[in-house]
Amino acid sequence: MPNHKSIERRPFGRTGHMSSVAIFGAAALSRVTQAEADRTLDLLLEYGVNHIDTAASYGDAELRIGPWMARHRQDFFLATKTGDRTYAAARESIHRSLERLRVDAVDLIQLHALVHPDEWDVAMGPDGALEACIEAREQGLVRFIGVTGHGLTIAAMHRRSLERFDFDSVLLPYNATMMGEAVYARDFERLMTICAERNVAVQTIKGILRGPWATTERNHATWYQPLEDQADIDTAVHWVIGRPGFFLNTVGDIYLLPKVLDAASRFERRPSDEEMARVVADQRMTTLFV
């Protein structure tokens, strides 16, 4: 087995779990064979990745993870998500995820992509999805509850969610181009203040985002165009995990994953904003969201 340097681990908020700073984003398994998924698991174990983040809506990802759990359940903090907004649908989703993952319980259930105010009102209201998550926690089916989302308004929405309920984790975009958007950066830092005060785990996505695809011909499974050069990926990854307490959810492509894990395993210092700005300029990086 290759002798990779193990990826650093940090406290995942107040959960008591020391998670690898690179969390495996299992969207990468949505359309792969079981053999490809198995090779990916081997890679995670080589690098000491001990946290998997999947979702009910990630294609076949939960089904690909299921066969690993008989031998490796104890090796991973296991998180999934429900995109349903009502109590009944979310309850069914949680139980289906447990069946697909072949486990009795997951460590973290997350309300997936909770961005739109109307959906937020349903999910967080009477007979909403949050009630199903709380019930699942009371029943021992999940240990912790989080919330996730995309877009320029998500930091503000997460603050609103934390005002309503004491979530254990948040997940949202964090990269240099997003933080170049003044309103997003302001909302993001306000959210981080609350997360620090409450010891809420912060998971970041889109760390190696280059921009939207400029062509219909795509050479990666990601829904955005990613950085591809190892040096550029190193800078972007180190810039994200260089913030204390932050976690990087890897990338939705099993062939780019080794580069991201390699970068995370060699982390020593956070690049300066000037170093990151050079990559942004050289690669003409832009935000996905307008």
C-alpha positions as CSV (number, residue, x, y, z in Angstrom):
1,M,0.0,0.0,0.0
2,P,1.4,3.4,-0.9
3,N,2.9,5.3,2.0
4,H,0.9,8.5,1.9
5,K,1.1,11.1,4.7
6,S,-2.1,10.8,6.7
7,I,-4.4,13.8,6.4
8,E,-4.7,16.0,9.4
9,R,-7.7,15.6,11.8
10,R,-9.6,18.2,13.6
11,P,-12.5,18.2,16.1
12,F,-15.7,18.1,14.0
13,G,-17.5,20.8,16.0
14,R,-18.9,19.6,19.3
15,T,-19.6,16.0,18.1
16,G,-16.5,14.6,19.8
17,H,-15.2,13.2,16.5
18,M,-11.8,13.9,15.1
19,S,-12.5,14.2,11.4
20,S,-10.0,14.3,8.6
21,V,-9.8,17.9,7.3
22,A,-10.7,16.4,3.8
23,I,-14.1,14.9,4.1
24,F,-15.0,12.5,1.3
25,G,-17.8,14.1,-0.8
26,A,-19.6,11.0,-2.0
27,A,-21.4,12.8,-4.9
28,A,-18.3,11.4,-6.7
29,L,-19.9,8.0,-6.4
30,S,-23.3,8.9,-8.0
31,R,-22.6,7.3,-11.3
32,V,-19.7,4.8,-10.8
33,T,-19.5,1.1,-10.7
34,Q,-19.0,-0.8,-7.5
35,A,-15.5,-1.7,-8.5
36,E,-14.7,2.0,-9.0
37,A,-16.3,2.8,-5.6
38,D,-14.2,0.1,-4.0
39,R,-11.0,1.5,-5.4
40,T,-12.1,4.9,-4.0
41,L,-12.6,3.5,-0.5
42,D,-9.1,2.0,-0.7
43,L,-7.8,5.5,-1.5
44,L,-9.6,7.0,1.4
45,L,-8.2,4.5,3.8
46,E,-4.7,5.1,2.4
47,Y,-4.9,8.8,3.2
48,G,-6.7,8.3,6.6
49,V,-9.9,9.9,5.5
50,N,-12.4,9.0,8.2
51,H,-15.5,11.0,7.3
52,I,-18.0,10.3,4.4
53,D,-20.6,12.9,3.3
54,T,-23.3,11.5,1.1
55,A,-27.0,12.3,0.3
56,A,-30.2,10.6,-0.7
57,S,-30.1,12.5,-4.0
58,Y,-26.5,11.6,-5.0
59,G,-27.5,9.0,-7.6
60,D,-26.3,5.5,-6.5
61,A,-23.8,6.9,-3.9
62,E,-25.5,5.4,-0.9
63,L,-25.8,2.0,-2.7
64,R,-22.1,2.1,-3.5
65,I,-21.2,2.9,0.1
66,G,-23.5,0.2,1.6
67,P,-21.2,-2.9,0.8
68,W,-18.3,-1.2,2.7
69,M,-20.1,-0.7,5.9
70,A,-20.1,-4.3,7.1
71,R,-16.3,-4.1,7.5
72,H,-15.7,-0.4,7.7
73,R,-18.6,1.2,9.6
74,Q,-16.3,1.9,12.6
75,D,-13.7,3.6,10.4
76,F,-16.0,6.5,9.3
77,F,-18.1,9.3,10.6
78,L,-21.0,8.7,8.2
79,A,-23.2,11.6,7.1
80,T,-26.1,11.8,4.7
81,K,-28.8,14.3,3.7
82,T,-32.5,14.5,3.0
83,G,-33.8,17.0,0.5
84,D,-37.4,16.4,1.5
85,R,-39.2,19.3,3.3
86,T,-42.2,17.6,5.0
87,Y,-42.0,15.4,8.1
88,A,-43.5,12.3,6.4
89,A,-41.3,12.5,3.3
90,A,-38.1,13.2,5.3
91,R,-38.9,10.4,7.7
92,E,-39.2,8.0,4.8
93,S,-36.0,9.4,3.2
94,I,-34.0,8.9,6.4
95,H,-35.2,5.2,6.7
96,R,-34.5,4.6,3.1
97,S,-31.0,6.0,3.4
98,L,-30.3,3.7,6.3
99,E,-31.4,0.7,4.2
100,R,-29.3,1.8,1.2
101,L,-26.2,2.4,3.4
102,R,-26.9,-0.9,5.2
103,V,-26.4,0.7,8.6
104,D,-28.5,0.9,11.8
105,A,-27.7,4.6,12.3
106,V,-25.7,7.5,10.7
107,D,-23.7,10.0,12.6
108,L,-25.1,13.1,10.9
109,I,-28.3,13.8,9.0
110,Q,-28.5,17.1,7.1
111,L,-31.3,19.2,5.7
112,H,-30.0,19.3,2.1
113,A,-29.9,22.6,0.1
114,L,-32.1,24.5,2.4
115,V,-31.9,27.8,0.5
116,H,-35.3,29.0,-0.7
117,P,-37.4,30.8,1.9
118,D,-40.6,29.0,1.0
119,E,-38.9,25.6,1.4
120,W,-37.3,26.8,4.6
121,D,-40.7,27.7,6.1
122,V,-42.0,24.2,5.4
123,A,-38.9,22.3,6.5
124,M,-38.5,24.3,9.8
125,G,-42.2,24.5,10.5
126,P,-44.9,22.2,12.0
127,D,-44.8,18.7,10.4
128,G,-41.5,19.8,8.6
129,A,-38.4,17.8,7.8
130,L,-36.6,19.1,10.9
131,E,-39.2,17.2,13.1
132,A,-38.3,14.0,11.3
133,C,-34.6,14.6,11.9
134,I,-35.2,15.3,15.6
135,E,-37.4,12.2,15.9
136,A,-34.6,10.1,14.2
137,R,-32.1,11.5,16.8
138,E,-34.4,10.6,19.6
139,Q,-34.8,7.0,18.2
140,G,-31.0,6.6,17.9
141,L,-31.0,6.5,14.1
142,V,-28.9,9.6,13.9
143,R,-26.6,11.3,16.4
144,F,-26.3,14.9,15.0
145,I,-28.3,17.2,12.7
146,G,-26.9,19.7,10.2
147,V,-27.9,22.0,7.3
148,T,-26.4,22.5,3.9
149,G,-26.8,24.7,0.8
150,H,-25.4,26.6,-2.2
151,G,-25.6,30.0,-3.6
152,L,-24.9,33.6,-2.6
153,T,-27.7,33.7,0.0
154,I,-26.9,30.5,1.8
155,A,-24.7,32.1,4.5
156,A,-27.5,34.4,5.5
157,M,-30.0,31.5,5.4
158,H,-27.8,29.3,7.6
159,R,-27.7,32.2,10.2
160,R,-31.5,32.1,10.1
161,S,-31.5,28.3,10.5
162,L,-29.2,28.6,13.5
163,E,-31.6,31.1,15.0
164,R,-34.4,28.6,14.7
165,F,-32.5,25.4,15.7
166,D,-29.2,24.5,17.3
167,F,-27.7,22.6,14.3
168,D,-24.4,20.7,14.9
169,S,-23.0,21.5,11.4
170,V,-23.3,23.7,8.4
171,L,-22.1,23.2,4.8
172,L,-21.7,25.9,2.2
173,P,-19.3,27.2,-0.5
174,Y,-16.0,28.7,0.4
175,N,-13.4,29.7,-2.1
176,A,-11.5,32.9,-3.1
177,T,-14.0,34.0,-5.8
178,M,-17.0,33.6,-3.5
179,M,-15.2,35.5,-0.8
180,G,-14.6,38.2,-3.4
181,E,-18.4,38.8,-3.4
182,A,-18.8,41.5,-0.8
183,V,-22.3,40.6,0.4
184,Y,-21.5,36.9,0.6
185,A,-18.2,37.5,2.4
186,R,-20.0,39.7,5.0
187,D,-22.7,37.1,5.6
188,F,-20.2,34.3,5.7
189,E,-18.1,35.9,8.4
190,R,-21.2,36.7,10.4
191,L,-22.1,33.0,10.2
192,M,-18.6,32.0,11.2
193,T,-18.9,34.1,14.3
194,I,-22.0,32.2,15.4
195,C,-20.4,28.9,14.5
196,A,-17.3,29.7,16.6
197,E,-19.5,30.7,19.5
198,R,-21.5,27.5,19.4
199,N,-18.8,25.2,18.2
200,V,-20.8,24.3,15.1
201,A,-18.8,22.3,12.5
202,V,-18.1,24.1,9.3
203,Q,-17.9,22.1,6.1
204,T,-16.9,23.8,2.8
205,I,-17.7,22.9,-0.8
206,K,-16.5,24.2,-4.2
207,G,-12.9,24.5,-2.9
208,I,-11.3,23.8,-6.3
209,L,-14.0,25.5,-8.4
210,R,-12.6,27.2,-11.5
211,G,-16.0,28.4,-12.9
212,P,-19.1,27.3,-14.8
213,W,-18.5,25.0,-17.7
214,A,-17.9,27.0,-20.9
215,T,-18.6,24.1,-23.2
216,T,-21.0,21.2,-23.3
217,E,-18.0,18.9,-23.6
218,R,-17.0,18.0,-20.1
219,N,-14.0,15.9,-19.0
220,H,-15.0,15.6,-15.3
221,A,-18.1,14.5,-13.4
222,T,-18.3,17.8,-11.5
223,W,-21.2,20.2,-12.4
224,Y,-18.7,23.0,-12.4
225,Q,-15.3,23.3,-14.2
226,P,-12.7,22.4,-11.6
227,L,-9.0,23.3,-11.3
228,E,-6.9,20.5,-12.7
229,D,-3.3,21.4,-12.3
230,Q,-1.8,19.9,-9.0
231,A,-0.1,23.1,-8.1
232,D,-3.3,25.1,-8.5
233,I,-5.3,22.5,-6.5
234,D,-2.6,22.6,-3.8
235,T,-3.0,26.4,-3.4
236,A,-6.8,26.3,-3.4
237,V,-7.0,23.3,-1.0
238,H,-4.5,24.8,1.4
239,W,-6.2,28.1,1.3
240,V,-9.5,26.5,2.5
241,I,-8.1,24.2,5.2
242,G,-5.7,26.9,6.3
243,R,-8.6,28.4,8.2
244,P,-8.7,26.9,11.7
245,G,-11.5,24.4,12.2
246,F,-12.6,24.4,8.5
247,F,-13.2,21.1,6.6
248,L,-13.0,20.7,2.9
249,N,-15.6,18.4,1.2
250,T,-13.5,16.9,-1.6
251,V,-14.8,16.8,-5.2
252,G,-17.5,15.2,-7.2
253,D,-15.1,13.2,-9.5
254,I,-13.2,10.1,-8.5
255,Y,-10.4,10.9,-10.9
256,L,-9.7,14.3,-9.4
257,L,-10.1,13.0,-5.9
258,P,-6.4,11.7,-5.7
259,K,-5.1,15.2,-6.5
260,V,-7.3,16.8,-3.7
261,L,-6.3,14.1,-1.2
262,D,-2.6,14.5,-2.1
263,A,-2.9,18.3,-1.6
264,A,-4.6,17.9,1.7
265,S,-2.0,15.4,2.9
266,R,0.8,17.9,2.2
267,F,-0.8,20.8,4.0
268,E,1.7,22.9,6.1
269,R,0.6,26.5,5.8
270,R,-2.1,28.6,4.4
271,P,-1.2,30.4,1.1
272,S,-1.3,34.2,1.3
273,D,-4.3,36.0,-0.3
274,E,-1.8,37.2,-2.9
275,E,-0.7,33.7,-3.8
276,M,-4.4,32.7,-4.0
277,A,-5.1,35.8,-6.1
278,R,-2.4,34.8,-8.6
279,V,-4.2,31.4,-9.2
280,V,-7.5,33.2,-9.5
281,A,-6.0,35.5,-12.2
282,D,-4.0,32.8,-14.0
283,Q,-7.0,30.4,-14.2
284,R,-9.5,33.1,-14.7
285,M,-11.5,31.7,-11.9
286,T,-15.1,33.0,-11.5
287,T,-18.1,32.3,-9.2
288,L,-20.8,29.9,-10.2
289,F,-23.5,32.1,-8.6
290,V,-24.8,35.4,-9.8
